[in-house]
Amino acid sequence: MARTVTPLSDTKCDAAKPREKDYKLFDGQGLFLLIKASGVKTWRLKYRRPDGREALATFGSYPALSLKAARERRAAALELLAQGVDPLEHERRERAAAQAEAVNTFRAIALDWHAAGARKWSADHAAKVLRRMEQYLFPPLGARPVAGLKVRDLLGPLKAAEQRDTLELASRLRQYITGVMRYAVQHGLIESNPANDLLGATATRKSVHRPALPLNRLPELLQRIEGYSGRALTRYAVSLTLLVFIRSSELRFARWSEIDFERAIWEIPAQREAIEGVKFSHRGAKMRTPHLVPLSNQALELLEKVRQLSGRYELVFPGDHYHHKPMSENTINKALRGMGYDTKIDVCGHGFRAMACSALVESGLWSRDAVERQMSHQERDTVRGAYIHKAEHLQERRLMCQWWAEFLSANNQVYITPYDYARLAK
């Protein structure tokens, strides 16, 4: 017959005195207070694990852990046992999870994500991402365990950026947060990515397209460029931009070493050697892979004229005052304004790209892939993309660039549509 146990009371626990040897005061259902010879009183629970083995759990010391609290711990342990869970194993897992939370903070995981991304980013981009995270994400989120972050927590920094009307920053921060939390999912730290639900949570600014002239105004543009009375090198820069339709930084930071006159090709590198004191002068092709620009006969002829003026320097288009520094980023647009154009409404240098793309597509002669490659559009971070971006459709692109140059010449006086010109050329 089982021994009847009289439940303990606070008075009995308080009155228990140390003896020469350790002894126990039982409360029932396996719970007892161990009175040690040293005077320390410790709550313990004797139980059988789900596999039948005996085990002993220590809850804490009396009176720091009261009789009532010890009984609550016993009840919780018995409930776990009823579910087939070992209380000691459960406590070990809980402790490990708490330790993991303390280590796996948003900041820690964000830094790991950043380190992984920095291997394929440019140094400037990596520095900018880290700077933004330190300024906008780490103060509100850095110390928080990733496992405890909810959508509402992640939304806070985005809403703060939105309220400051820095909508582009809000979009970038959302990308960073999504990347960090995806990294946490991939490394088994969380089960799902709450950042996926941030899409569309903040306002976006309507995109503003760079102005471009309608193609029927090409004769007017060509005549105004020809009649430009400013610096000859500037006029050549405007004409070359129209002929090869590359981006401003790709043109401004161009070196003569990139141009192969014999092969009629200009290879814009992924990155250039930086020029001291010139911001972003390390920029090469925008998509950070080498970009090949076939040079038409007209482009080669124009570059020969440019070489007469700047061929003794490293830069193709040096500035007015210092040959080791490039022309200003505003040079081409300033020239267009001097020709009578509003560069915010009528046309800007970047708008030449849209004009060329429109004409090439409208002609019906060229594959869209070839046009896209020559416009230097590419999916980032793909090995195949990096290869085809440089060389695919190169022969077609050579013919296409020559056709564009001849189309411009044909429009010098009277406009002819790309479609009609394509039919005439057959």
SULSUL-V376272 format. One record per run of one state. SS is the DSSP state (H for helix, E for strand, C for the rest). FROM is the first residue (numbers start at 1). TO is the last residue. Records with the same first field share a line. If there is no record, write none. Layout:
SS = FROM-TO + FROM-TO
//
This chain:
C = 1-9 + 16-22 + 29-30 + 36-40 + 49-53 + 63-66 + 83-86 + 104-104 + 119-122 + 142-144 + 149-150 + 164-166 + 187-193 + 199-214 + 227-231 + 245-247 + 253-254 + 261-264 + 269-270 + 272-282 + 284-290 + 295-296 + 311-314 + 316-317 + 319-325 + 327-330 + 339-350 + 364-367 + 375-382 + 392-393 + 411-417 + 426-426
H = 10-15 + 67-82 + 87-103 + 106-118 + 123-141 + 146-148 + 151-163 + 167-186 + 194-198 + 215-226 + 232-244 + 248-252 + 256-258 + 297-310 + 331-338 + 351-363 + 368-374 + 383-391 + 394-410 + 418-425
E = 23-28 + 31-35 + 41-48 + 54-62 + 105-105 + 145-145 + 255-255 + 259-260 + 265-268 + 271-271 + 283-283 + 291-294 + 315-315 + 318-318 + 326-326
//
